[in-house]
Amino acid sequence: MNSTSRSKSLIFVIIILLITNIALLVYTFVFLKRGPQDHKKDGFTSALRKEVGFSDDQIKQFNVLKEKSWAAAKADMEHIRRIKQALFDLTKETSVSDSAVILLADSIAKLQKGVEINTFRHFKETRQICTPEQMPKYDSLMKKIIRQGRPGRPVGGPPPK
């Protein structure tokens, strides 16, 4: 592959990443920042109470897990945002090496992998709070959530202010 076609491919990838990021930002600001609605205020916590049957004590245990998970996710997501900004800043350069783009993309991938592993651990720890009778209901709720997807939002959402 010559350098011209490599540059075109690199520009194409960067443009796709930018479009994806812009779409995610628009979605976040338009749909997730509208303000809390009473019935959705504590979405997942409310679902744990209503659909799984969590008691007040279980909700307290979950909130402790959520705070810990959110703190880790927030730090990683901020780091990912900074690297994406650095990647975007490369679009302003006239000449960018493939290795620079690959290095930044690999950094994002490594951090995202950590976010996914922490999310898995959070859901596993949350499942351990369930009684044996609640586990099938929890599993069903998780399947629904995974099918729906929740882009741009770490596990459990931000902690209450």
C-alpha positions in Angstrom: 0.0 0.0 0.0 1.5 3.3 -1.0 1.6 6.3 1.3 -1.2 8.1 -0.5 -3.7 5.3 -0.2 -2.5 4.7 3.4 -3.2 8.4 4.2 -6.6 8.2 2.6 -7.5 5.1 4.6 -6.2 6.8 7.7 -8.3 9.9 7.0 -11.3 7.7 6.4 -10.9 5.9 9.7 -10.5 9.2 11.6 -13.6 10.7 9.9 -15.6 7.6 10.9 -14.3 8.0 14.5 -15.2 11.7 14.6 -18.7 11.0 13.2 -19.3 8.3 15.8 -18.1 10.5 18.6 -20.2 13.5 17.5 -23.3 11.2 17.2 -22.6 9.9 20.7 -22.2 13.4 22.1 -25.5 14.5 20.4 -27.3 11.5 21.8 -25.9 12.1 25.3 -26.9 15.8 25.4 -30.2 15.4 23.7 -31.5 12.2 25.4 -29.6 11.7 28.6 -29.2 15.3 29.8 -32.9 16.2 29.7 -33.1 16.0 33.4 -34.5 13.3 35.6 -38.0 12.2 35.1 -39.7 10.8 38.2 -40.3 7.3 36.8 -36.7 7.0 35.4 -34.8 8.9 38.1 -33.0 5.9 39.5 -33.5 3.6 36.4 -31.5 0.5 37.3 -31.9 0.9 41.1 -35.7 1.2 40.5 -35.7 -1.9 38.3 -33.8 -3.9 40.9 -36.4 -3.0 43.4 -39.5 -3.5 41.2 -38.5 -6.3 38.8 -36.0 -8.2 40.9 -37.5 -7.5 44.3 -34.5 -6.0 46.1 -35.1 -5.1 49.7 -33.9 -1.8 51.2 -30.8 -3.5 52.6 -30.0 -5.0 49.2 -30.4 -1.5 47.6 -28.0 -0.1 50.1 -25.5 -2.9 49.2 -26.0 -2.2 45.5 -25.5 1.6 46.0 -22.1 0.9 47.7 -21.1 -1.3 44.7 -22.4 1.4 42.3 -20.4 4.2 43.9 -17.2 2.1 43.7 -17.8 1.1 40.1 -18.8 4.6 39.0 -15.6 6.0 40.5 -13.4 3.6 38.5 -15.5 4.0 35.3 -15.5 7.8 35.5 -11.7 8.0 35.7 -11.2 5.6 32.8 -13.8 7.4 30.7 -12.1 10.7 31.3 -8.8 9.2 30.2 -10.4 7.8 27.1 -11.9 11.2 26.3 -8.4 12.8 26.6 -6.9 10.2 24.2 -9.7 10.7 21.7 -9.1 14.4 21.8 -5.4 13.8 21.1 -6.5 11.6 18.2 -8.8 14.3 16.9 -6.0 16.8 17.2 -3.9 14.8 14.8 -6.4 15.6 12.1 -5.0 19.1 12.1 -1.6 17.8 11.2 -0.5 17.6 7.5 1.4 14.4 8.0 0.5 11.8 10.6 2.2 8.5 11.0 0.2 5.3 11.1 2.0 4.3 14.2 0.9 7.4 16.1 -2.8 6.7 15.2 -2.4 3.0 16.1 -0.7 3.8 19.4 -3.6 6.1 20.4 -6.3 3.7 19.2 -4.6 0.9 21.1 -4.6 3.0 24.3 -8.3 3.6 23.9 -8.9 -0.1 23.3 -6.9 -1.0 26.4 -8.8 1.4 28.6 -12.2 0.3 27.1 -11.2 -3.3 27.9 -10.7 -2.3 31.5 -14.1 -0.5 31.6 -15.8 -3.7 30.2 -14.0 -5.9 32.8 -15.0 -3.6 35.6 -18.6 -3.6 34.4 -18.6 -7.3 34.3 -17.3 -7.5 37.9 -19.9 -4.9 39.0 -22.8 -7.0 37.5 -21.4 -10.2 39.0 -21.1 -8.6 42.5 -24.6 -7.2 42.1 -25.9 -10.7 41.2 -24.3 -12.0 44.4 -26.5 -9.7 46.4 -29.6 -11.6 45.0 -31.3 -14.3 46.9 -31.6 -17.6 44.9 -35.2 -16.7 44.1 -34.2 -13.3 42.7 -31.3 -14.6 40.5 -33.6 -15.6 37.5 -35.3 -12.2 37.7 -31.9 -10.4 37.8 -30.7 -12.4 34.9 -33.8 -11.5 32.9 -33.4 -7.8 33.7 -29.7 -7.9 32.6 -30.7 -9.6 29.3 -33.2 -6.7 28.7 -30.6 -4.1 29.5 -28.0 -5.6 27.3 -30.5 -5.9 24.4 -31.4 -2.2 24.8 -27.9 -1.0 25.2 -27.0 2.2 27.0 -24.2 4.0 25.1 -22.2 6.6 26.8 -23.3 5.7 30.2 -21.2 3.7 32.7 -22.7 1.1 35.0 -25.5 2.4 37.1 -25.2 6.0 35.9 -23.7 8.8 37.8 -24.0 8.8 41.6 -26.7 11.1 43.0 -25.5 14.6 43.8 
